[in-house]
Amino acid sequence: AFDELMDYNARAYNMPQADIDSLRSIAENAAGTVISDPALIQLITGELNAYISGGKTAEDVATQLQSRVSLYLTERG
């Protein structure tokens, strides 16, 4: 399923092979982290969609996610 999704994204968004390889590596090496908080899921998917659609660079997404998730966690105490 992952390969099919990556093939689709590669064609639909003209993703470079290096990006596909990075995403594959992240997925294959995930250490069981589960995010069940809908607000965090929304933050993450919004930023990932901006990257996939070409609206933001990977670096911008990482910086934005780090900032927004840190703020969210701080506010939740």
C-alpha positions as a printed NumPy array, in Angstrom:
array([[  0.   ,   0.   ,   0.   ],
       [  2.839,   2.391,   0.851],
       [  4.538,   1.805,  -2.502],
       [  1.27 ,   2.393,  -4.36 ],
       [  0.706,   5.645,  -2.485],
       [  4.26 ,   6.799,  -3.142],
       [  3.924,   5.947,  -6.843],
       [  0.723,   7.983,  -6.981],
       [  2.328,  10.966,  -5.216],
       [  5.411,  10.761,  -7.389],
       [  3.25 ,  11.089, -10.494],
       [  0.628,  13.492,  -9.138],
       [  3.02 ,  15.906,  -7.423],
       [  6.234,  15.227,  -9.324],
       [  7.983,  14.22 ,  -6.09 ],
       [ 11.716,  13.701,  -6.413],
       [ 12.946,  10.168,  -5.782],
       [ 15.025,  11.42 ,  -2.837],
       [ 11.825,  12.619,  -1.107],
       [ 10.101,   9.313,  -1.747],
       [ 13.117,   7.444,  -0.369],
       [ 13.138,   9.668,   2.737],
       [  9.446,   9.068,   3.396],
       [  9.925,   5.331,   2.892],
       [ 12.828,   5.333,   5.376],
       [ 10.781,   7.233,   7.957],
       [  7.862,   4.809,   7.583],
       [ 10.067,   1.712,   7.726],
       [ 11.988,   2.906,  10.782],
       [  9.11 ,   4.274,  12.824],
       [  9.413,   3.054,  16.386],
       [  5.784,   2.572,  17.273],
       [  4.826,   6.163,  17.969],
       [  1.064,   6.532,  17.949],
       [ -0.566,   9.928,  17.716],
       [ -4.219,   9.753,  18.669],
       [ -4.89 ,  13.406,  19.471],
       [ -7.068,  14.781,  16.63 ],
       [ -5.58 ,  18.278,  16.985],
       [ -2.039,  16.954,  16.521],
       [ -3.094,  14.793,  13.601],
       [ -4.666,  17.85 ,  11.973],
       [ -1.491,  19.9  ,  12.51 ],
       [  0.702,  17.205,  11.01 ],
       [ -1.498,  16.407,   8.018],
       [ -1.945,  20.083,   7.205],
       [  1.793,  20.643,   7.088],
       [  2.442,  17.429,   5.164],
       [ -0.173,  18.394,   2.589],
       [  1.526,  21.772,   2.164],
       [  4.803,  19.98 ,   1.492],
       [  3.357,  17.371,  -0.856],
       [  1.522,  20.002,  -2.885],
       [  4.729,  22.017,  -3.232],
       [  3.588,  24.902,  -1.051],
       [  6.397,  24.478,   1.49 ],
       [  9.854,  22.968,   1.623],
       [ 10.637,  20.046,   3.93 ],
       [ 12.71 ,  22.396,   6.082],
       [  9.844,  24.893,   6.387],
       [  7.431,  22.111,   7.325],
       [  9.803,  20.717,   9.948],
       [ 10.344,  24.159,  11.484],
       [  6.631,  24.954,  11.474],
       [  5.67 ,  21.582,  12.943],
       [  8.257,  21.815,  15.69 ],
       [  7.026,  25.267,  16.638],
       [  3.315,  24.502,  16.49 ],
       [  3.523,  21.148,  18.284],
       [  5.727,  22.64 ,  21.021],
       [  3.233,  25.457,  21.532],
       [  0.315,  23.016,  21.551],
       [  1.98 ,  20.775,  24.127],
       [  2.941,  23.746,  26.295],
       [ -0.641,  25.032,  26.269],
       [ -1.953,  21.591,  27.246],
       [  0.45 ,  21.477,  30.196]])
